[in-house]
Amino acid sequence: LPHELFCSVVSYLGPTSASLCALHQVNRNHHAKLTTIGNIMLQRAHLRFRTPLPPLSIHESSVSLFVRHARVSKVVHDAC
């Protein structure tokens, strides 16, 4: 996928979509792009949360951990 189309797909899926984790595994190019996005967004999530979520395992990707943070944030926001 061209870079512009890839960014459109990622923004369409949204931060709470498990499809981001699936897209992360498509090929090395997608893996690299989503790892970069996941690392940046995970840093922002860690700054926002008082108690950051720990990784489920040492092999959990930054994308997966960010999706979990986004889901928790959505649940907390919806409860207010």
Helices and strands as residue ranges (DSSP letters): H 3-13, H 19-24, H 28-48, H 62-79
